[in-house]
Amino acid sequence: MNCPKCGTPSTGDNQFCINCGASLVQAPPPPEQQPVYTAPPAPQQPVYAPPPPSYQPAYAGMPMQVPKKKKHIGRWIALILLLAVVGGVGWFIGTLSLFGPKDLGVDYTMADFNNAMAKTGIKINFNNMSDAELEQFKADLKGKKLNIDDYNWEFTDYQHKTFALSPSEATALLNEIAPNFWWFDNLQVNILPDGTMEGSSTADIKRLKTDLFSDVADQIPIPLPDKVNIYSKGVVSITDNTLTGNPEKFNVGPVPLPDQFMTPDSVDTIASYSERIYTKIPGLEINSLGADADGNFAFDGVIPQSVTITPKS
């Protein structure tokens, strides 16, 4: 290297110039001139994103829809009758209507029926018969049922009504107002002191299938008897034509409905089909129907005041 002061060449490890004596060791630059170390930037890691699918499923972009529960045919009949297969078809079906429906101890008179009709306000004109002629006509039938579809039905003069019927009056009304068209015989209804309701009758299964459940009757997996005795006990009410209940017991003949068929879903199914019994009347509006504090059936709703029935020509 050369001397930084006089330029004289220098060899070896001399620390001073042999010509002028200047120092040959270079002093470090002042701090402000020293380079500042900066770490190299870390390489950027790519953010992972899954590749787009090669196809779009058919439901892409569509809102999720909860599947609706499928209403099955009145399992209240079909499922209980499966016991017939297990317990012996002949004995089981024979006992369904052998001894008659359970007696709830509710008796009625024609005075109870007349009181009930007065409270409801309903007037029935059956083929222009007088009351006496109609009673004789019913007696002559000796329990023979008439086909609803063989008659013309006219419901008019709808009015809002609020009334309460005693168990005897309600039982009388249900048995006498349309006995030869009704799907239940020897029917009794009662209200126990705790507000629980009881119902007992002989159900005409053959006519129920024809008149109310013709759309689903062919879905019942096994043959059904023409008539069965039924008994139910529990809390039942109707609000805005919707039937709800919390049954404690439901017997078909002497056999109770098993607990696995008393689930809320099964009870809702029973109720949805049972609503057809009263919604068969066009324009009927039951705002509320249930037990009151006096042990009566309290009704509020809109009902026809005039019913005209004439045979089809």
C-alpha positions as CSV (number, residue, x, y, z in Angstrom):
1,M,0.0,0.0,0.0
2,N,1.1,3.7,-0.4
3,C,1.5,6.2,2.4
4,P,-1.7,8.2,2.6
5,K,0.4,11.3,3.4
6,C,3.4,11.3,1.0
7,G,2.6,8.4,-1.3
8,T,5.8,6.4,-0.6
9,P,5.2,2.8,-1.2
10,S,5.3,0.6,1.8
11,T,5.8,-3.2,2.1
12,G,5.3,-5.8,4.7
13,D,3.5,-5.0,7.9
14,N,5.0,-1.6,8.5
15,Q,2.6,0.5,10.7
16,F,4.5,3.8,9.8
17,C,5.8,5.3,6.5
18,I,9.5,4.9,6.1
19,N,9.7,8.3,4.4
20,C,7.6,10.7,6.5
21,G,6.7,8.5,9.5
22,A,2.9,8.9,9.0
23,S,0.7,6.1,10.4
24,L,-0.2,3.5,7.8
25,V,-3.1,2.1,10.0
26,Q,-6.5,3.4,8.8
27,A,-8.7,4.8,11.5
28,P,-12.4,3.6,11.5
29,P,-14.9,6.1,10.1
30,P,-16.9,8.2,12.5
31,P,-20.1,6.5,13.7
32,E,-22.3,8.7,11.6
33,Q,-20.5,7.3,8.5
34,Q,-20.6,3.7,9.5
35,P,-23.2,1.7,7.6
36,V,-26.3,0.7,9.6
37,Y,-27.1,-3.0,9.4
38,T,-30.7,-3.7,8.3
39,A,-31.9,-7.2,8.4
40,P,-33.2,-8.4,5.0
41,P,-37.0,-8.5,4.8
42,A,-38.4,-11.9,5.7
43,P,-39.8,-13.6,2.7
44,Q,-43.6,-13.2,2.6
45,Q,-45.6,-16.4,3.2
46,P,-48.5,-16.8,0.8
47,V,-51.9,-17.0,2.5
48,Y,-53.4,-20.4,1.8
49,A,-56.7,-20.4,0.0
50,P,-58.2,-23.7,-1.1
51,P,-58.6,-24.0,-4.8
52,P,-62.1,-23.3,-6.2
53,P,-64.1,-26.4,-6.7
54,S,-64.2,-27.8,-10.2
55,Y,-68.0,-27.8,-10.1
56,Q,-70.8,-26.1,-8.3
57,P,-73.3,-28.4,-6.5
58,A,-76.9,-28.1,-7.6
59,Y,-78.0,-26.5,-4.3
60,A,-75.2,-23.9,-4.3
61,G,-76.6,-20.5,-3.4
62,M,-80.0,-21.9,-2.5
63,P,-81.3,-21.3,1.1
64,M,-81.4,-24.3,3.4
65,Q,-84.9,-25.7,3.7
66,V,-85.9,-27.8,6.7
67,P,-87.8,-30.9,5.5
68,K,-91.4,-30.9,6.6
69,K,-92.5,-33.7,8.8
70,K,-94.5,-36.2,6.8
71,K,-98.0,-36.8,8.1
72,H,-98.6,-40.5,8.3
73,I,-102.0,-42.1,8.2
74,G,-103.8,-42.1,11.5
75,R,-101.3,-44.2,13.4
76,W,-103.7,-44.1,16.3
77,I,-105.5,-47.0,14.4
78,A,-102.8,-48.7,12.4
79,L,-100.1,-48.9,15.0
80,I,-102.3,-50.2,17.8
81,L,-103.8,-52.8,15.6
82,L,-100.3,-54.2,15.0
83,L,-100.8,-55.8,18.4
84,A,-103.4,-58.0,16.8
85,V,-100.6,-59.7,14.9
86,V,-98.6,-60.3,18.1
87,G,-101.4,-61.2,20.4
88,G,-103.7,-63.2,18.1
89,V,-105.9,-61.5,15.5
90,G,-109.1,-63.3,16.3
91,W,-109.1,-62.7,20.1
92,F,-107.9,-59.1,19.8
93,I,-110.3,-57.9,17.2
94,G,-113.2,-59.7,18.8
95,T,-112.6,-57.9,22.1
96,L,-112.5,-54.4,20.4
97,S,-116.3,-54.2,20.3
98,L,-117.5,-57.2,22.3
99,F,-118.4,-55.7,25.6
100,G,-119.4,-52.2,24.5
101,P,-117.6,-48.9,25.3
102,K,-116.5,-47.9,28.9
103,D,-119.3,-46.5,31.0
104,L,-118.3,-43.1,32.3
105,G,-121.5,-42.8,34.4
106,V,-122.9,-39.9,32.3
107,D,-126.6,-40.3,31.6
108,Y,-128.8,-37.8,29.8
109,T,-132.5,-37.2,29.0
110,M,-134.3,-35.5,26.1
111,A,-134.5,-32.4,28.4
112,D,-130.6,-32.3,28.3
113,F,-130.8,-32.5,24.5
114,N,-133.3,-29.7,24.3
115,N,-131.3,-27.5,26.6
116,A,-128.2,-28.1,24.5
117,M,-130.0,-27.2,21.3
118,A,-131.4,-24.1,22.9
119,K,-127.9,-23.0,24.0
120,T,-126.4,-23.6,20.6
121,G,-129.4,-22.1,18.7
122,I,-129.2,-24.7,16.0
123,K,-132.3,-25.6,14.1
124,I,-132.3,-28.7,11.9
125,N,-134.7,-29.2,9.0
126,F,-134.5,-32.9,7.9
127,N,-136.5,-33.3,4.8
128,N,-139.2,-31.0,6.1
129,M,-140.1,-33.4,9.0
130,S,-141.5,-32.1,12.2
131,D,-139.7,-33.0,15.5
132,A,-142.1,-35.8,16.2
133,E,-141.8,-37.2,12.6
134,L,-138.0,-37.0,12.8
135,E,-137.9,-38.9,16.1
136,Q,-140.2,-41.6,14.6
137,F,-138.0,-41.7,11.5
138,K,-134.9,-42.3,13.7
139,A,-136.6,-45.0,15.7
140,D,-137.7,-46.8,12.5
141,L,-134.1,-46.9,11.3
142,K,-133.2,-49.0,14.4
143,G,-129.6,-47.8,14.4
144,K,-129.1,-48.1,10.6
145,K,-126.6,-45.5,9.4
146,L,-127.3,-43.1,6.5
147,N,-124.7,-42.2,3.9
148,I,-123.7,-38.5,4.2
149,D,-123.1,-38.4,0.4
150,D,-126.8,-39.4,-0.3
151,Y,-128.0,-36.1,1.1
152,N,-127.7,-32.4,0.3
153,W,-126.4,-30.3,3.3
154,E,-127.1,-26.6,3.6
155,F,-125.6,-24.6,6.4
156,T,-126.7,-21.0,6.8
157,D,-127.2,-18.1,9.3
158,Y,-123.8,-18.3,10.9
159,Q,-123.7,-16.5,14.3
160,H,-121.2,-16.0,17.1
161,K,-122.1,-18.1,20.1
162,T,-120.8,-18.4,23.6
163,F,-122.2,-21.1,25.9
164,A,-121.4,-23.9,28.4
165,L,-122.7,-27.4,28.3
166,S,-122.8,-29.8,31.2
167,P,-121.4,-33.3,30.5
168,S,-125.0,-34.6,30.3
169,E,-126.0,-31.9,27.8
170,A,-122.8,-32.4,25.7
171,T,-123.3,-36.2,25.7
172,A,-127.0,-35.7,24.7
173,L,-126.0,-33.3,21.9
174,L,-123.4,-35.6,20.4
175,N,-125.7,-38.6,20.5
176,E,-128.9,-37.1,19.3
177,I,-128.2,-34.3,16.9
178,A,-127.2,-36.5,14.0
179,P,-127.3,-40.1,15.3
180,N,-127.7,-41.8,11.9
181,F,-124.9,-39.8,10.3
182,W,-122.5,-39.7,13.3
183,W,-119.4,-41.9,13.3
184,F,-119.6,-42.7,17.0
185,D,-122.2,-44.6,19.0
186,N,-123.0,-44.7,22.7
187,L,-120.7,-41.7,23.2
188,Q,-120.1,-40.3,26.6
189,V,-118.0,-37.2,27.5
190,N,-117.1,-36.2,31.0
191,I,-115.0,-33.7,32.9
192,L,-113.3,-34.8,36.1
193,P,-112.8,-32.5,39.1
194,D,-109.2,-31.8,38.1
195,G,-110.3,-30.6,34.6
196,T,-109.2,-33.8,32.9
197,M,-111.6,-34.9,30.2
198,E,-112.8,-38.4,29.4
199,G,-114.4,-39.8,26.3
200,S,-115.8,-43.2,25.5
201,S,-117.6,-44.5,22.4
202,T,-117.9,-47.1,19.7
203,A,-116.1,-45.8,16.6
204,D,-117.5,-46.8,13.2
205,I,-114.1,-47.4,11.5
206,K,-115.6,-48.4,8.2
207,R,-117.5,-45.2,7.8
208,L,-114.7,-43.0,9.2
209,K,-112.5,-44.4,6.4
210,T,-115.1,-43.6,3.8
211,D,-116.4,-40.2,5.0
212,L,-113.3,-38.6,6.6
213,F,-110.1,-40.5,5.6
214,S,-110.8,-41.8,2.1
215,D,-107.6,-40.1,0.9
216,V,-105.4,-42.1,3.2
217,A,-107.4,-45.2,4.0
218,D,-105.6,-47.4,1.5
219,Q,-102.3,-46.7,3.3
220,I,-103.3,-48.6,6.4
221,P,-101.1,-51.7,6.3
222,I,-103.5,-54.3,7.8
223,P,-107.2,-55.0,7.7
224,L,-109.2,-53.1,10.3
225,P,-112.4,-54.1,12.1
226,D,-115.6,-52.3,11.1
227,K,-116.1,-51.0,14.7
228,V,-113.9,-50.6,17.8
229,N,-114.5,-49.3,21.3
230,I,-112.2,-46.4,22.2
231,Y,-111.6,-44.7,25.5
232,S,-109.4,-41.6,26.1
233,K,-108.5,-39.5,29.1
234,G,-106.4,-36.3,29.3
235,V,-106.4,-32.6,28.8
236,V,-107.9,-31.6,25.5
237,S,-108.8,-28.2,24.0
238,I,-109.5,-26.5,20.6
239,T,-108.2,-23.1,19.8
240,D,-108.9,-21.5,16.4
241,N,-110.0,-24.9,15.0
242,T,-106.7,-26.5,16.1
243,L,-107.0,-29.5,18.4
244,T,-104.3,-30.0,21.0
245,G,-104.1,-32.5,23.8
246,N,-102.1,-34.2,26.4
247,P,-103.5,-37.7,26.7
248,E,-103.0,-39.8,29.8
249,K,-104.7,-42.9,28.4
250,F,-105.9,-44.0,25.0
251,N,-107.4,-47.5,24.8
252,V,-108.6,-49.4,21.8
253,G,-110.9,-52.1,23.2
254,P,-109.2,-53.4,26.4
255,V,-105.7,-52.6,25.1
256,P,-103.9,-49.4,26.0
257,L,-101.9,-47.6,23.3
258,P,-98.2,-48.3,24.1
259,D,-96.1,-45.5,25.4
260,Q,-94.0,-45.4,22.3
261,F,-97.1,-44.3,20.4
262,M,-98.0,-41.6,22.9
263,T,-95.1,-39.3,21.9
264,P,-95.8,-35.7,21.0
265,D,-95.4,-36.5,17.3
266,S,-97.9,-39.3,17.5
267,V,-100.3,-37.1,19.5
268,D,-100.0,-34.3,16.9
269,T,-100.8,-36.8,14.2
270,I,-103.9,-38.0,16.0
271,A,-105.0,-34.4,16.5
272,S,-104.5,-33.4,12.9
273,Y,-106.7,-36.2,11.6
274,S,-109.3,-35.7,14.4
275,E,-109.8,-32.1,13.4
276,R,-111.6,-33.4,10.3
277,I,-114.5,-34.5,12.5
278,Y,-115.6,-30.9,13.1
279,T,-114.1,-29.1,10.2
280,K,-116.4,-31.3,8.0
281,I,-118.9,-28.5,8.7
282,P,-118.0,-25.6,6.3
283,G,-117.5,-22.3,7.9
284,L,-117.5,-23.6,11.5
285,E,-115.1,-21.6,13.6
286,I,-114.2,-22.8,17.1
287,N,-112.4,-20.0,18.8
288,S,-112.0,-21.9,22.0
289,L,-113.4,-25.1,23.5
290,G,-112.3,-26.6,26.8
291,A,-113.3,-27.3,30.4
292,D,-114.3,-24.4,32.6
293,A,-114.0,-24.1,36.4
294,D,-117.5,-25.4,36.9
295,G,-116.8,-28.7,35.1
296,N,-118.7,-27.7,31.9
297,F,-117.6,-27.7,28.3
298,A,-117.1,-24.0,27.5
299,F,-117.5,-23.0,23.8
300,D,-116.8,-19.8,21.9
301,G,-117.1,-19.6,18.2
302,V,-119.2,-19.1,15.0
303,I,-121.7,-21.9,14.2
304,P,-124.6,-22.2,11.7
305,Q,-128.0,-21.6,13.1
306,S,-129.8,-23.4,10.3
307,V,-129.1,-26.8,8.9
308,T,-131.2,-28.1,6.0
309,I,-130.9,-31.8,5.0
310,T,-132.6,-33.2,1.9
311,P,-132.2,-36.5,0.0
312,K,-130.5,-36.3,-3.3
313,S,-132.8,-37.1,-6.2
